[in-house]
């Protein structure tokens, strides 16, 4: 059963990575088409954004379903590289990273296209965020960071509970390497329920932050952001694999 569970978790992750590659190809193709012919592709781009959000939501739902059987691997996933593992927060990325990426891409685009902007050429990309968009993104960032801090405090409290009764007292009374008692198993089950709830809350924050951010951006800006986000995730995974192989970790 344990091997089957591990296989299901690994399969879920691999299918998600494969889907991101497919989505990235479609996102880049749509951006090229939008930049090439000058036609209005707003409707198509909006549908593509919705499709990508749906894929993310489906992945989160699937992994939470698996986590209800055994949640702990999601806080220290063996299917991630050491590099990815070092960046994890509550089983995934920090939602505020989405917003920082928008700011980074906006600044990069302004810098690279400054001469075009000065001559009145516009692409509608992330370098052209309006004052209203910037205000909305700033507000979203503050709200997201507050929610992250709440969840971080809750996670810290859960971890501290390991030193509290009844787990610590039970461990003291048992010989080293002894099988957990019924009371210990019940305490660990209770902790697992809390950890699963934590994962769901963190995933909901990730999903809701992404949805709200997409509603602030224009369709072409949203597609540009999603394409870069997909590419970033895939690159970090590939870089991490190479480093793990170099240091003989896998």
Backbone as a ProteinNet text record, in pm:
[ID]
protein_1_A
[PRIMARY]
XXXXXXXXXXXXXXXXXXXXXXXXXXXXXXXXXXXXXXXXXXXXXXXXXXXXXXXXXXXXXXXXXXXXXXXXXXXXXXXXXXXXXXXXXXXXXXXXXXXXXXXXXXXXXXXXXXXXXXXXXXXXXXXXXXXXXXXXXXXXXXXXXXXXXXXXXXXXXXXXXXXXXXXXXXXXXXXXXXXXXXXXXXXXXXXXXXXXXXXXXXXXXXXXXXXXXXXXXXXXXXXXXXXXXXXXXXXXXXXXXXXXXXXXXX
[TERTIARY]
83.8	0	86.2	196.7	283.3	344.8	388.7	446.2	343.7	218.6	112.8	84.4	84.8	61.8	172.6	297	410.3	403.2	362.7	348.6	242.4	134.1	25.8	71.4	145.7	196.6	295.7	383.5	483.5	415.4	316.5	242.9	171	111	40.3	136.2	254.3	352.7	403.9	436.7	489.7	387.9	263.3	158.2	140.8	155.4	145.5	260.2	380.7	495.1	478.8	429.9	406.4	299.8	194.8	87.7	139.7	230.4	287.1	368.4	436.5	510.5	415.1	303.3	203.4	142.1	108.3	49.6	147.3	274.7	375.7	384.7	384.5	390.2	271.6	153.2	32.7	34.4	82.2	89.7	186.1	302.8	402.2	352.7	284.5	229.8	125.9	42.5	-60.7	1.8	109.5	178.1	240.2	301.2	361.6	255.8	143.3	35	-19.7	-36	-89.7	3.7	133.9	231.1	252.4	217.9	251.4	147.3	20.2	-79.3	-154.6	-142.2	-208	-358	-416.2	-559.7	-591.4	-720.2	-764.3	-788.6	-703.9	-716.3	-758.8	-824	-860.3	-940.8	-1040.4	-1126.8	-1048	-962.6	-883.6	-784.8	-722.8	-627.4	-696.6	-814.6	-891.2	-926.7	-966.4	-999.5	-876.9	-761.1	-636.5	-598.7	-619.6	-592.6	-683	-810.7	-905.9	-868.2	-821.6	-780.8	-663	-565.6	-447.8	-483	-572.3	-616.9	-690.2	-771.6	-845.2	-748.7	-644	-544.5	-478.1	-445.6	-382.8	-477.8	-603.3	-703.2	-724.2	-727.7	-746.3	-628.1	-507.9	-389.4	-394.2	-429.8	-438.3	-543.8	-656.1	-762.5	-715.6	-642.6	-596.2	-494.5	-403	-299.2	-354	-451.3	-512.8	-586.6	-648.6	-716.7	-616.9	-499.7	-395	-338.9	-329.7	-274.1	-361.9	-490.6	-579.5	-545.1	-478.6	-434.5	-301.3	-214.7	-83.4	-28.5	-38.6	-7.4	140.2	211.4	348.5	442.5	432	522.4	510	395.6	377.4	452.1	497.8	577.2	726.5	759.9	899.4	899.6	856.9	834.7	963.1	964.2	1080.2	1085.5	973.6	970.2	1024.3	1045.2	1106	1257.6	1329	1473.6	1509.3	1635.1	1679.7	1661.5	1685.9	1668.6	1523.8	1432	1289.5	1248.6	1299.8	1264.9	1306.8	1418.9	1467.8	1377.6	1291.6	1205	1060.9	1032.6	894.5	843.8	716.6	645.5	509	483.8	354.4	315	410.9	381.4	384	428.8	433.2	507.8	481.2	546	465.9	531	460.3	374.2	247.7	163	216	282.7	335.3	442.4	498.7	595.8	531.7	401.9	332.8	342.6	320.4	318.7	459	556.2	695	739.3	690.5	724.2	665.4	543.9	483.5	568.9	610.7	693.5	826.9	885.8	1014.6	999.9	894.4	872	837.2	760.5	723.3	846.7	935.9	1057.8	1148.9	1159.8	1245.1	1193.3	1060.7	1004.2	1020	1000.3	1017.6	1161.2	1255.7	1396.8	1433.2	1385.6	1423.1	1352.5	1236.4	1159.1	1149.7	1241.4	1233.7	1233.4	1319.5	1327	1195.4	1133.5	1005.3	897.2	895.5	795.9	810.6	935.7	960.4	912.2	904.1	856	708.3	642	497.5	452.9	544.7	506.9	462	350.6	295.4	269	291.5	266.9	154.2	117.1	13	62.2	195.5	253.4	262	337	348.9	424.6	496.8	565.8	471.6	345.3	247	135.3	169.6	70.3	20.2	-109.9	-169.1	-158.8	-173.7	-173.7	-278.8	-395.6	-501.6	-459.8	-395.7	-348	-242.2	-151.1	-44	-101.7	-200.9	-264.6	-332.2	-400	-468.5	-369.2	-258.1	-155.4	-89.1	-63.2	-5.9	-97.7	-227.2	-324.2	-328.4	-323.5	-324	-199.1	-85.4	39.3	31.8	-17.4	-28.4	-122.5	-235	-332.4	-273.8	-203.5	-145.5	-38.2	46.5	152.4	92.2	-15.2	-81.9	-132.5	-192.4	-244.4	-131.1	-21.3	96	147.9	153.7	204.6	114.1	-16.1	-109.9	-86	-70.2	-49.1	87.5	187.6	320.9	316.7	243.3	229.6	156.1	54	-22.1	64.7	146.2	235.2	339.2	391.6	489.9	426.9	302.9	233.2	215	182.4	166.9	297.6	406.3	537	575.9	540.1	571.8	491.7	375.4	292.3	360.9	459	531.8	605.5	636	706.3	608.7	479.4	378.2	317.9	238.3	164	59.3	20.1	68	189.3	227.8	331.3	464.5	507.8	638.3	640.3	532.7	526	526.1	450.9	445.4	583.3	652.5	785.8	883.3	871.3	961.4	945.9	822.4	794.3	827	849.5	879.1	1028.4	1068.9	1208.9	1238.5	1365.5	1404.5	1365.9	1314.3	1275.6	1154.2	1083.9	965	852.7	762	643.5	558.1	493.9	409.3	290.3	254.1	138.8	11.4	-100.7	-229.8	-254.1	-216.6	-234.6	-148.9	-24.9	63.5	8.6	-43.3	-99	-216.6	-298.4	-412.2	-365.5	-260.6	-206.5	-148.4	-80.2	-21.7	-129.9	-237.6	-350.2	-412.4	-425.1	-480.4	-391.3	-259.8	-164.7	-175.1	-193.2	-205.4	-328.3	-437.4	-559.6	-532.5	-462.1	-429.2	-336.1	-240.3	-147	-217.3	-313.8	-391.6	-473.2	-533.4	-608.7	-517.6	-395.9	-297.6	-263.1	-242	-210.3	-324	-446.3	-562.6	-572.8	-551	-555.9	-448.3	-327.2	-217.5	-246.5	-300	-333.7	-444.7	-543.2	-650.7	-596.1	-499.4	-438.8	-360.7	-288.5	-215.5	-311.5	-418.9	-514.8	-587.9	-636.4	-712.8	-625.6	-499.2	-408.2	-386.7	-366.7	-347.8	-472.1	-589.3	-713.3	-731	-705.8	-723.6	-622.4	-500.3	-397.3	-434.9	-486.9	-527.4	-642.3	-727.9	-840.5	-793.6	-676.6	-621.3	-550	-480.1	-403.4	-494.4	-450.6	-521	-492.4	-571.8	-546.9	-405.3	-350.3	-215.4	-112	-132.4	-42.4	-50.1	-171.6	-191.2	-124	-137.4	-74.5	77.8	129.8	274.5	323.4	249.4	285.6	282.2	174.6	161	270.9	305.4	411.6	544.2	574.7	700.2	699.1	585.1	574.2	593.8	532.7	551.2	698.2	758.2	898.3	989.3	962	1043.1	1037.7	916.2	900.7	974.6	959.3	1024.2	1176.6	1224.4	1369.3	1427.9	1359.8	1409.3	1415	1313.9	1313.6	1431.4	1455.6	1566.8	1701.5	1716.7	1842.1	1865.6	1758.4	1769.6	1810.1	1755.6	1791.9	1939.8	1988	2129.3	2220	2182	2263.3	2259.4	2142.7	2133.4	2216.9	2215	2296.4	2445.3	2481.9	2621.6	2672.5	2586.9	2627.2	2582.2	2543.7	2506.3	2396.1	2297	2185.1	2075.4	2076.4	1977.3	2047.3
-120.7	0	124.2	123.6	240	271.1	163.6	185.7	240.8	190.3	239.9	386.6	423.8	563.7	651.9	607	683.7	695.1	585.3	587.5	685.8	694.4	787.4	931.9	960	1095.5	1134.3	1042.1	1068.5	1087.2	1004.3	1014.5	1148.9	1191.4	1320.8	1434.7	1430.9	1535.9	1533.5	1414.9	1405.3	1449.6	1412.1	1454.1	1605.8	1664.9	1810.3	1879.4	1827.9	1885.8	1873.6	1758.7	1738.7	1834.4	1853.5	1945.5	2088.6	2124.2	2258.8	2280.6	2178.3	2190	2213.4	2140.5	2158	2298.2	2341	2474	2582.4	2566.2	2665.7	2680.1	2569.4	2573.7	2650.9	2624.8	2692.7	2840.9	2874.3	3014.2	3093.3	3035.9	3104.8	3121.5	3019.9	3028.2	3139.8	3151	3255.5	3394.6	3408.3	3537.3	3574.8	3479.1	3506.3	3549.5	3480.7	3514.1	3652.4	3683.4	3814.4	3927.5	3904.1	4007.3	4018.5	3912.9	3909	3972.9	3943.2	3984.8	4113	4160.5	4286.3	4275.6	4156.4	4138.9	4133.6	4146.5	4140.9	3995.6	3943.9	3805.5	3798.4	3904	3911.7	3791.5	3752.3	3640.6	3510.8	3485.4	3362.1	3360.2	3475.3	3483.5	3463.8	3521.3	3505.3	3359.1	3289.2	3147.2	3066.1	3105	3034.2	3055.5	3176.1	3204.7	3119.3	3114.2	3033.8	2885.6	2839.4	2699.7	2668.2	2759	2737.7	2740.7	2829.4	2834	2705.1	2657.7	2532.6	2415.6	2410.9	2304.4	2308.2	2427.6	2442.7	2397.8	2437.7	2401.1	2250.2	2186.6	2041.8	1968.9	2020.9	1959.4	1970.3	2087.6	2106.8	2015	2000.8	1913	1768.2	1726	1588	1561	1652.7	1626.1	1637.3	1723.6	1729.3	1599	1542.6	1414.9	1306.6	1306.7	1210.9	1240.7	1369.3	1409.4	1364.6	1347.8	1302.3	1160.7	1085.7	951.2	955.4	1048.5	1060.2	1198.6	1290.6	1430.5	1464.8	1393.6	1435.8	1445.6	1355.9	1367.7	1500.9	1568.4	1693.7	1811	1789.7	1893.7	1866	1748.3	1713	1615.8	1662.5	1574.1	1515.9	1384.1	1317.1	1335.5	1373.2	1390	1526.5	1615.5	1744.3	1734.6	1820.6	1826.3	1898.5	1888	1956.9	2107.6	2159.3	2302.8	2343	2266.8	2296.8	2284.6	2181.4	2160.5	2276.2	2339.7	2452.2	2574.6	2576.2	2691.4	2669	2551.3	2518.7	2598.3	2631.4	2694.2	2627.3	2556.4	2489.8	2403.8	2324.7	2230	2285.2	2408.3	2467.4	2599.3	2682.1	2813.5	2915.2	3020.1	3130	3202.5	3227.7	3299.3	3438.9	3502.6	3637.3	3636.9	3517	3505.6	3544.9	3514.1	3550	3700.8	3777	3922.1	3976.6	3920.4	3963.3	3936.1	3827.1	3794.6	3898	3943	4047	4173.9	4214.3	4334.6	4317.2	4198.9	4173.6	4179.3	4117.1	4115.7	4254	4329.4	4465.4	4552.7	4548.7	4628	4587.1	4455	4405.2	4451.5	4447.2	4485.8	4635.1	4714.4	4858.7	4889.9	4822.9	4847.5	4807.4	4689.9	4639.7	4712.4	4772.1	4837.8	4989.2	5045.1	5187.2	5274.4	5243.8	5324.7	5319.7	5201.8	5188.7	5270.4	5264.3	5339.6	5489.4	5536	5678.7	5724.5	5633	5666.1	5631.7	5600.2	5578.5	5440.2	5345.4	5208.4	5132.4	5063.2	4990.5	4844.7	4755.5	4613.7	4560.6	4636.7	4591.2	4489.6	4477.5	4378	4424.8	4350.4	4379.1	4507.9	4558.8	4686.4	4805.3	4779.2	4887.2	4877.5	4838.9	4836.9	4978.1	4992.4	5123.4	5155.4	5282.8	5318.5	5241.2	5220.2	5145.2	5000.5	4940.9	4803.2	4793.1	4887.8	4886.3	4898	4984.9	4998.4	4868.2	4804.6	4678.5	4568.5	4564.2	4462.2	4486.3	4612	4644.9	4598.8	4624.4	4583.3	4431.5	4364	4218	4164.4	4227.4	4184.4	4195.6	4307.6	4326.8	4223.8	4201.9	4104.2	3963.7	3928.7	3795.2	3771.4	3870.3	3856.7	3839.5	3911.7	3896.1	3752.7	3698.3	3562.2	3461	3485.5	3398.2	3395.7	3512.5	3521.5	3444.6	3452.8	3378.8	3228.2	3181.3	3038.7	2993.3	3079.5	3046	3030	3117.8	3108.2	2981	2946.2	2825.2	2700.9	2700.2	2587.6	2573.9	2687.5	2685.2	2627.3	2662.5	2609.5	2458.6	2410.9	2266.2	2193.2	2249.7	2186.6	2185.3	2291.8	2299.8	2198.6	2160.2	2063.9	1928.3	1901.1	1774.7	1763.2	1876.1	1874.8	1881	1889.8	1898.1	1760.9	1751.7	1629.7	1611.1	1487.8	1365.4	1303.1	1354	1287.1	1279.2	1391.7	1392.7	1299.4	1300.3	1215.5	1067.5	1036.8	897.6	852.6	938.3	904.3	880.7	959.6	946.1	809.6	760.8	636.6	512.1	530.1	416.2	397.2	275.2	249.2	302.8	334.1	385.1	284.6	337.3	257.7	168.9	189.4	108.8	149.9	56.2	86.8	188.5	277	377.1	310	359	305.4	354.1	296.6	338.7	486.7	529.4	671.3	760.8	716.2	794.7	800.2	686.8	682.7	780.5	786.1	877.7	1023.4	1050.9	1187.2	1224.2	1129	1154.3	1169.6	1094.1	1108.4	1247	1293.3	1426.5	1533.4	1514.5	1608.4	1605.3	1485.4	1471.7	1545.3	1537.9	1609.9	1760.2	1810	1952.9	1991.9	1906.2	1934.5	1934	1842.8	1838.6	1966.1	2010.5	2135.6	2253	2251.2	2354.7	2355.2	2236.7	2226.5	2281.2	2247.3	2296.7	2449.1	2503.1	2648.9	2716.6	2661	2719.1	2709.6	2596.1	2579.3	2675	2694.3	2789.3	2931.1	2965.3	3098.1	3111.7	3007	3010	3028.7	2949.9	2955.2	3089	3135.2	3260.3	3381.1	3377.8	3487.3	3490.9	3373.7	3367.4	3417.4	3373.6	3416.1	3567.6	3622	3765.8	3844.2	3793	3858.8	3856.5	3743.9	3732.9	3827.9	3854.2	3945.7	4091.1	4120.2	4256.3	4280.6	4179.7	4193.4	4184.1	4242.9	4225	4083.4	4032	3896.3	3874.3	3970.6	3951.2	3955.4	4040.3	4044.9	3914.9	3862.5	3738.6	3621.3	3614	3505.5	3516.5	3636.9	3659.7	3614.1	3648.8	3608.5	3457	3394	3248.6	3175.3	3225.7	3162	3168	3283.4	3297.7	3213.4	3209.9	3128.6	2980.8	2932.8	2792.9	2766	2855.8	2837.1	2838	2926.7	2935.6	2805.2	2752.5	2627.8	2512.7	2501.2	2393.4	2407.2	2531	2554.5	2520	2562.1	2533.3	2382.4	2311	2165.8	2104.1	2151.4	2098.9	2133.4	2256.7	2297.4	2213	2191.4	2112.9	1968.7	1910.8	1773.1	1763.3	1860.2	1857.9	1870.1	1957.5	1975	1848.4	1785.8	1663	1551.1	1543.9	1442.1	1470.9	1598.3	1636	1597.5	1613.6	1583.8	1443.3	1362.1	1221.9	1207.7	1298.3	1287.5	1195.9	1173.1	1081.3	992.7
0	0	0	76.6	85.1	-50.4	-121.8	-253.5	-350.6	-339.1	-425.1	-397.8	-268.8	-231.6	-288.4	-272.2	-322.8	-474.8	-539.8	-685	-730.2	-657.1	-691.4	-676.5	-569.6	-548.7	-658	-691.9	-796.3	-931	-959.5	-1085.5	-1096.2	-985.4	-981.8	-1015.6	-954.4	-977.7	-1121.2	-1172.1	-1307.8	-1412.3	-1391.4	-1484.3	-1480.8	-1362	-1349.2	-1422	-1409.7	-1478.8	-1630.2	-1675.5	-1818.8	-1870.6	-1792.3	-1832.2	-1839.5	-1748.2	-1752.4	-1879.2	-1926.1	-2051.6	-2168.4	-2168.5	-2273.5	-2266.8	-2145.9	-2128.4	-2171.4	-2137.3	-2174.1	-2324.6	-2396	-2542.3	-2599.5	-2544.6	-2592.4	-2556.7	-2438.6	-2395.7	-2484.8	-2512	-2595.8	-2738.2	-2788.9	-2924	-2933.2	-2831.2	-2830.1	-2823.3	-2745.8	-2737.1	-2871.1	-2938.3	-3069.4	-3169.2	-3168.8	-3261.2	-3231.3	-3102.6	-3063.5	-3105	-3097.1	-3132.6	-3282.7	-3356.8	-3498.7	-3590.1	-3566.5	-3666.4	-3631.6	-3508.5	-3472.7	-3451.4	-3466	-3445.1	-3295.6	-3265.3	-3125.4	-3086.3	-2998.3	-2952.8	-2806.2	-2759.4	-2617.8	-2571.7	-2649.5	-2610.8	-2599.7	-2700.2	-2698.6	-2582.3	-2555.5	-2446.5	-2311.7	-2297	-2172.6	-2148.4	-2255.1	-2243.3	-2203.5	-2255.8	-2223.8	-2076.9	-2027.3	-1885.9	-1797.6	-1831.3	-1754.3	-1757.1	-1871.5	-1885.8	-1794.3	-1789.1	-1704.7	-1556.4	-1518.1	-1378.6	-1343.4	-1436	-1413	-1395	-1476.3	-1462.9	-1324.7	-1278.4	-1147	-1036.9	-1049.2	-949	-945.7	-1061	-1068.1	-1005.5	-1028.6	-968.7	-816.3	-766.1	-621.3	-559.1	-626.6	-574.8	-569.6	-672.3	-676.8	-566.6	-546.8	-447.2	-304.9	-281.2	-148.9	-119.7	-223.1	-207.3	-166.2	-228.9	-192.4	-53.4	-19.9	109.5	225.3	200.6	308	352.5	265.1	300.6	376.3	337.9	402.8	369	461	432.1	443.6	529.7	561.4	440.8	341.7	226.7	151.5	163.9	91.4	154.6	277.2	341.2	326.9	274.2	245.2	127	9.9	-104.6	-164.5	-179	-237.5	-388.6	-448.8	-594.5	-637.8	-543.3	-573.7	-559.8	-628.4	-613.5	-483.8	-443.6	-321.6	-336.7	-456.6	-481.8	-461.1	-516.6	-499.7	-352.7	-287.1	-147.2	-58.9	-93.8	-13.2	-25.4	-126.9	-151.5	-105.6	-52.4	-17.2	102.3	95.3	207	215.2	326.4	347	226.9	179.7	73	-67.7	-85.3	-219.4	-217.1	-316.5	-320.9	-239.3	-198.4	-132.8	-237.1	-209.5	-305.3	-338.5	-243.3	-269.1	-377.5	-406.5	-515.1	-648.4	-665.4	-789.1	-813.7	-707.8	-719.7	-742.1	-672.9	-693	-836.7	-894.5	-1033	-1128.4	-1101.5	-1185.3	-1182.4	-1063.4	-1051.5	-1124.2	-1110.9	-1176.6	-1328.1	-1379.9	-1524.5	-1576.1	-1497.2	-1536.4	-1550.3	-1451.8	-1457	-1570.4	-1595.4	-1703.1	-1837.4	-1855.8	-1985.3	-2009.8	-1905.7	-1920.7	-1961.7	-1895	-1924	-2066.3	-2110.3	-2242	-2355.8	-2328.1	-2434	-2414.8	-2335.8	-2303.6	-2428.7	-2523	-2645.1	-2722.1	-2727.6	-2797.2	-2726.7	-2593.5	-2517.3	-2543.2	-2545.7	-2567.1	-2703.8	-2798	-2932.3	-2949.9	-2839.9	-2843.7	-2882.9	-2896.3	-2931.6	-2806.7	-2816.2	-2701.5	-2739.6	-2644	-2667.5	-2579.8	-2477	-2385.5	-2284.6	-2271.8	-2182.5	-2038.8	-1958.9	-1816.3	-1787.7	-1885.1	-1867.9	-1874.8	-1903.9	-1919.3	-1816.2	-1695.5	-1588	-1561.9	-1549.9	-1523.1	-1374.4	-1337.4	-1194.1	-1115.7	-1176.5	-1109.7	-1086.5	-1187.2	-1172.1	-1061.9	-1060.4	-960.1	-819.8	-802	-670.9	-627.9	-723.7	-693.5	-660	-733.2	-707.9	-572.6	-539.5	-408.2	-295.2	-311.3	-209.1	-196.1	-310.2	-309.2	-240.9	-265.3	-202.8	-50.3	-1.5	143.4	205.9	140.2	191.3	190.5	84.2	72.2	177.4	199.7	301	439.9	468.3	599	615.9	510.5	517.6	529.9	460.6	472.5	615.7	676.1	813.8	910.7	888.7	974.1	961.8	837.8	815.1	867.3	853.1	904.5	1056.3	1123.2	1268.9	1308.3	1231.7	1260.7	1241.3	1134.2	1109.4	1220.3	1266.2	1375.7	1502.2	1527.7	1646.5	1636.5	1517	1497.6	1523.7	1473.1	1493.2	1640.8	1711.5	1854.4	1935.9	1882.9	1953.8	1968.4	1880.1	1889.3	2023.2	2083.6	2213.3	2330.4	2297.6	2402.3	2429.2	2532.1	2559.3	2450.3	2414.2	2478.5	2407.8	2291.3	2212.1	2286.7	2343.7	2410.6	2531.6	2607.8	2727.9	2688.6	2582.5	2535.5	2489.4	2414.6	2364.6	2480.3	2586.6	2701.6	2768.4	2768.5	2839	2757.6	2626.6	2540.7	2525	2498.5	2466.6	2328.2	2303.2	2171.5	2063.8	1951.9	1834.4	1860.4	1970.8	1996.2	1902.1	1879.2	1801.5	1877.9	1803.1	1867.3	1934.6	2050.6	2121.3	2054.7	2095.2	2041.3	2067.2	2186.9	2222.1	2132.8	2105.2	2018.3	1876.7	1829.9	1694.8	1682.1	1785.5	1782.3	1779.7	1856.8	1858.4	1722.7	1659.8	1527.1	1421.1	1433.7	1340.6	1352.4	1476.8	1500.3	1438.2	1451.7	1391.5	1239.6	1182.9	1037.8	984.7	1059.6	1020.1	1016.1	1117.5	1122.6	1008.3	975.8	867.8	731.5	716.1	591.8	575.7	685.1	683	647.1	701.3	670.2	521.5	463.6	321.1	236.2	274	199.6	208.2	326.4	342.6	258.6	260.5	182.5	33.7	-11.4	-152.6	-194.8	-107.1	-137.9	-150.8	-64.3	-73.5	-204.2	-241.1	-367.7	-485.2	-486.1	-596.3	-600.4	-486.2	-482.9	-517.2	-474.4	-509.2	-659	-719.1	-863.7	-937.7	-894.3	-958.8	-950.2	-832.4	-815.4	-897.5	-903.6	-983.8	-1131.2	-1178.8	-1318.7	-1351.1	-1253.2	-1275.9	-1285	-1228.3	-1233.3	-1365.4	-1414.2	-1537.3	-1659.8	-1769.8	-1896.3	-1946.6	-2040.9	-2091.1	-2143.5	-2218	-2271.3	-2158.8	-2059.7	-1944.1	-1864.8	-1849.5	-1773.9	-1843.7	-1975.7	-2051.3	-2042.2	-2050.7	-2038	-1900.5	-1796.8	-1660.9	-1646.3	-1693	-1679.7	-1755	-1873.7	-1952.5	-1876.8	-1820	-1745.8	-1618.9	-1550.4	-1430.4	-1459.5	-1568.8	-1608.7	-1640.3	-1717.6	-1757.6	-1635.2	-1541.3	-1419.9	-1340.6	-1322.8	-1246.7	-1314.6	-1446.2	-1520.1	-1516.7	-1525.7	-1522.3	-1385.7	-1278.4	-1143.6	-1120.7	-1170.2	-1156.6	-1232	-1353.8	-1434.5	-1372.3	-1324.7	-1259.5	-1133.9	-1058.3	-935.6	-963.1	-1068.8	-1104.5	-1140.2	-1216.8	-1255.8	-1132.9	-1039.8	-918.7	-832.1	-821.3	-742.9	-804.9	-937.6	-1005.2	-986.6	-993.8	-975.9	-838.8	-737.9	-599.9	-555.7	-654.4	-628.5	-524.7	-531.7	-437.1	-492.2	-623.9	-683.6	-783.8
[MASK]
++++++++++++++++++++++++++++++++++++++++++++++++++++++++++++++++++++++++++++++++++++++++++++++++++++++++++++++++++++++++++++++++++++++++++++++++++++++++++++++++++++++++++++++++++++++++++++++++++++++++++++++++++++++++++++++++++++++++++++++++++++++++++

